[in-house]
Amino acid sequence: MNYNVNEQGYYGEFGGAYIPEMLYPNVEELRQNYLKVMSDDAFQKEFKELLKEYVGRPTPLYYAKRFSEKYNTKVYLKREDLCHTGAHKVNNTIGQILMAKRLKKTRIIAETGAGQHGVATATVCALMGLECIVYMGAIDIERQAPNVARMKMLGATVVPATSGSKTLKDATNEAIRDWINHPEDTHYIIGSVVGPHPYPDMVARFQSVISEEIKTQLLEKEGREHPDYVVACVGGGSNAAGAYYHYLDNPDVGIIAVEAAGKGIDTGQSAATSALGKVGIIHGSKTLLMQTNDGQITEPYSISAGLDYPGVGPMHAHLFQSGRGEFISITDKASMEAGIALSKLEGIIPAIETSHALAIFETRKFKPDDIVVVNLSGRGDKDLTTYIDYFNL
Ligand SMILES: *Cc1c(COP(=O)(O)O)cnc(C)c1O
């Protein structure tokens, strides 16, 4: 079984490029060039150098001693929370801004929900001196004032999407419309392993630096490159794709994907796509998504903004359907408690997205000598008010 993308842009039956004809030239230009550009030595040199000097890579692979003792297994944390801007997202935006420059694009657009991808995009546009337009639902703009302020400070223009539910999917529609109208000079930076081919593959490759580093670091610490399990939370699936990437074809490595159950899978307030989704098309890609019987996308819910997405990337849909990945869903409550647990045991306050991955140890048992790597996708500073309100801190 092949778990990576094939020539046609599919992972099993998932993926492809289901796009309006008017978008075809833009996506096709990217498809024809992305592998060529990424395999260029000068491109790799510049990418690696920025990851080192600007992002602060390699991020540590930290043995969490007290956390391990509590759960009677060996847990390593891949510290993506220590990346510049506080999460893994910047690995991808650095890669894509360099891609945009190679394709001679001078204008960058993005869509954002909670604003985290918008901030990561505005950051690299400031770094490169490129114009940056971020589409964001009008309601999200109200809810996420600090990230809107960050984007403005970084020089980006934040454009409200005022149609529909005024949230992420409407912002995505606006960004796509913009791209159709500016095919020559504009690159659209998508923030996860979603969207039409080649985006899922391109983003997975940029994020694959995570598992590339885990291999080297684990060899140093444990004498072997592979853990028994690699665990990551899945919104769209980019931090997970990066953490799994170099282990996809190694059957000795168990792949564990953690989704947001929200208030519970059966409550109608959930984002657990593998449990609730059916095959459909979202964001130009065939994948699993939460939808009504007539195929209307269902509004997802999670306490964590980054997991509040009605689909998963096609790689993950395939990992689920083929049985290669073990999918676990975690409620708001369990994730919030895991966030406190890690803070008190290790002095690390995780993002609530990440807390979902940490929560599995309460129910999923591992052997004492299992080596389990958890991708610590982001830090909790951005979630402080949610933690405060939830626990009356
Ligand atoms: C955005 C985000 C996620 C979810 O996005 P993926 O593409 O699934 O990785 C997870 N954790 C953090 C900290 C995030 O900022």
The ligand as an SDF file (V2000), in Angstrom:
LIG
                    3D

 15 15  0  0  0  0  0  0  0  0999 V2000
   -3.2550   25.2900   13.4010 C   0  0  0  0  0  0  0  0  0  0  0  0
   -2.8370   24.4150   14.4860 C   0  0  0  0  0  0  0  0  0  0  0  0
   -3.1550   23.0450   14.5080 C   0  0  0  0  0  0  0  0  0  0  0  0
   -4.0310   22.3820   13.4750 C   0  0  0  0  0  0  0  0  0  0  0  0
   -3.5600   22.4470   12.1710 O   0  0  0  0  0  0  0  0  0  0  0  0
   -2.9380   21.1770   11.4460 P   0  0  0  0  0  0  0  0  0  0  0  0
   -2.8490   21.5900   10.0240 O   0  0  0  0  0  0  0  0  0  0  0  0
   -3.8570   20.0290   11.6690 O   0  0  0  0  0  0  0  0  0  0  0  0
   -1.6100   20.9250   12.0610 O   0  0  0  0  0  0  0  0  0  0  0  0
   -2.6800   22.2620   15.5500 C   0  0  0  0  0  0  0  0  0  0  0  0
   -1.9450   22.7980   16.5530 N   0  0  0  0  0  0  0  0  0  0  0  0
   -1.6230   24.1060   16.5750 C   0  0  0  0  0  0  0  0  0  0  0  0
   -0.8160   24.6350   17.7010 C   0  0  0  0  0  0  0  0  0  0  0  0
   -2.0540   24.9610   15.5480 C   0  0  0  0  0  0  0  0  0  0  0  0
   -1.7300   26.2520   15.5810 O   0  0  0  0  0  0  0  0  0  0  0  0
  1  2  1  0
  2  3  1  0
  2 14  2  0
  3  4  1  0
  3 10  2  0
  4  5  1  0
  5  6  1  0
  6  7  2  0
  6  8  1  0
  6  9  1  0
 10 11  1  0
 11 12  2  0
 12 13  1  0
 12 14  1  0
 14 15  1  0
M  END
$$$$
